[in-house]
């Protein structure tokens, strides 16, 4: 079993309150979950008004497959004009 993980830090420039930020982050998470069938959560920076850290994970039998899906998910986030990706990373872990 392979668990592929994506971690990213995004800036949401048009967010002026925690409520705005949470609405936008929820929309991003919902899109990723619906389109790519992965698990996604806001993992840090919950109290920041303009920044969010998201984590996403996918279980499969191939690291190449998992990482390809997560790269596509990252592309979807990067193409969203209302935010900026400051940092991202994708890696896989093997489990027996």
C-alpha positions as CSV (number, residue, x, y, z in Angstrom):
1,X,0.0,0.0,0.0
2,X,1.2,3.5,-0.9
3,X,0.1,6.7,0.7
4,X,0.8,9.8,-1.4
5,X,0.7,13.1,0.3
6,X,0.5,16.8,-0.8
7,X,1.2,19.7,1.6
8,X,0.8,23.3,0.5
9,X,0.7,26.7,1.9
10,X,-1.5,29.2,0.2
11,X,-2.1,32.9,0.5
12,X,-5.6,34.2,0.0
13,X,-5.2,37.9,-0.8
14,X,-8.9,38.8,-1.0
15,X,-9.6,37.3,2.5
16,X,-10.3,40.1,5.0
17,X,-11.7,37.9,7.8
18,X,-11.5,34.4,9.1
19,X,-15.0,33.8,7.8
20,X,-13.9,34.7,4.2
21,X,-10.9,32.5,4.5
22,X,-12.8,29.5,5.8
23,X,-15.3,29.8,2.9
24,X,-12.6,29.9,0.3
25,X,-10.6,27.0,1.9
26,X,-13.8,24.9,2.2
27,X,-14.4,25.5,-1.5
28,X,-10.9,24.4,-2.4
29,X,-11.1,21.3,-0.3
30,X,-14.5,20.4,-1.7
31,X,-13.3,20.8,-5.3
32,X,-10.2,18.6,-4.6
33,X,-12.2,15.9,-2.8
34,X,-14.9,15.8,-5.5
35,X,-12.6,15.9,-8.5
36,X,-9.8,13.7,-7.3
37,X,-11.4,11.5,-4.6
38,X,-8.7,12.2,-2.1
39,X,-8.7,13.2,1.6
40,X,-8.1,16.9,2.3
41,X,-7.9,19.0,5.4
42,X,-6.7,22.4,6.6
43,X,-3.8,21.3,8.7
44,X,-2.3,24.5,10.1
45,X,-2.6,28.4,10.1
46,X,-6.3,28.2,11.0
47,X,-6.2,31.5,12.8
48,X,-4.4,33.4,10.0
49,X,-6.7,35.5,7.9
50,X,-4.7,35.3,4.7
51,X,-2.7,32.1,4.8
52,X,-3.7,28.4,5.0
53,X,-1.9,25.1,5.1
54,X,-3.6,22.3,3.4
55,X,-2.8,18.6,3.4
56,X,-4.2,16.0,1.0
57,X,-3.6,12.2,0.8
58,X,-4.4,9.4,-1.5
59,X,-4.1,5.7,-0.9
60,X,-3.2,3.5,-4.0
61,X,-0.9,0.7,-5.0
62,X,1.5,2.9,-7.0
63,X,3.6,5.9,-5.9
64,X,3.7,7.1,-9.5
65,X,-0.1,7.0,-9.8
66,X,-0.6,8.8,-6.4
67,X,1.9,11.4,-7.1
68,X,0.5,12.0,-10.6
69,X,-3.0,12.6,-9.2
70,X,-1.6,15.0,-6.5
71,X,0.3,16.9,-9.2
72,X,-3.0,17.4,-11.1
73,X,-4.7,18.5,-7.8
74,X,-1.8,21.0,-7.2
75,X,-2.3,22.3,-10.8
76,X,-6.0,22.9,-10.1
77,X,-5.1,24.9,-7.0
78,X,-2.3,26.9,-8.8
79,X,-4.7,27.9,-11.6
80,X,-7.2,29.3,-9.2
81,X,-6.6,33.1,-9.7
82,X,-7.8,34.1,-6.2
83,X,-4.9,32.7,-4.3
84,X,-1.1,32.2,-4.4
85,X,0.8,29.0,-3.6
86,X,3.8,29.8,-1.4
87,X,5.1,26.3,-0.8
88,X,4.1,22.8,-1.9
89,X,5.5,19.3,-1.6
90,X,4.5,15.8,-2.8
91,X,5.8,12.6,-1.5
92,X,4.8,8.9,-1.0
93,X,5.3,6.5,1.8
94,X,5.2,2.7,1.4
95,X,3.4,0.5,4.0
96,X,3.0,-3.3,4.1
